[in-house]
Amino acid sequence: VKEKEIKESEERKQQRAGWNVLEKQYEEVRCAADAKNVSGDSFWRKEERRLVLEIQRIKDKLRGIEE
């Protein structure tokens, strides 16, 4: 039982670290994209959407583990 708890704890730490990296990337993409001058199909918009979806996936997974 203790080994399982340690493994889950390590997994949560890794996921949170990944989440932090993705949020920093999102901030960089978001800041780099000037909303008035960037089309919806631009690299920046696509990257922003990809990061938002990945962040949400990690959040959902963390919530599932913590429940």
C-alpha positions in Angstrom: 0.0 0.0 0.0 2.8 2.4 0.9 4.6 1.8 -2.4 1.4 2.6 -4.3 0.9 5.8 -2.4 4.5 6.8 -3.1 4.1 6.0 -6.8 0.9 8.0 -7.0 2.5 10.9 -5.2 5.5 10.9 -7.6 3.1 10.7 -10.6 1.1 13.7 -9.3 4.4 15.7 -8.8 5.4 14.9 -12.4 2.0 15.9 -13.7 2.0 19.2 -11.8 5.5 19.9 -13.1 4.2 19.3 -16.7 1.2 21.5 -16.0 3.5 24.3 -14.8 5.6 24.0 -18.0 2.5 24.1 -20.2 1.1 27.2 -18.4 4.4 29.0 -18.9 4.4 28.1 -22.6 0.8 29.3 -22.8 1.7 32.6 -21.3 4.5 33.0 -23.8 2.3 32.2 -26.7 -0.5 34.3 -25.4 1.8 37.3 -24.9 3.4 36.9 -28.3 0.1 36.8 -30.1 -1.4 40.3 -30.7 -5.1 39.5 -30.8 -5.9 42.3 -33.2 -3.4 41.1 -35.8 -3.4 37.3 -35.5 -5.9 35.3 -37.5 -7.7 32.3 -36.1 -5.7 29.9 -38.2 -2.3 31.2 -37.3 0.4 29.2 -35.7 -0.1 31.2 -32.5 -3.8 30.5 -32.2 -3.3 26.8 -33.0 -0.6 26.6 -30.4 -2.7 28.4 -27.9 -5.6 26.0 -28.4 -3.3 23.0 -28.2 -1.8 24.2 -24.9 -5.3 25.0 -23.4 -6.5 21.4 -24.3 -3.3 19.8 -22.8 -3.6 21.9 -19.6 -7.2 20.8 -19.3 -6.3 17.2 -19.9 -3.7 17.3 -17.1 -6.1 19.1 -14.7 -8.7 16.4 -15.3 -6.3 13.6 -14.8 -5.0 15.2 -11.5 -8.6 15.6 -10.3 -9.3 12.0 -11.0 -6.2 10.8 -9.1 -6.9 13.1 -6.1 -10.6 12.2 -5.7 
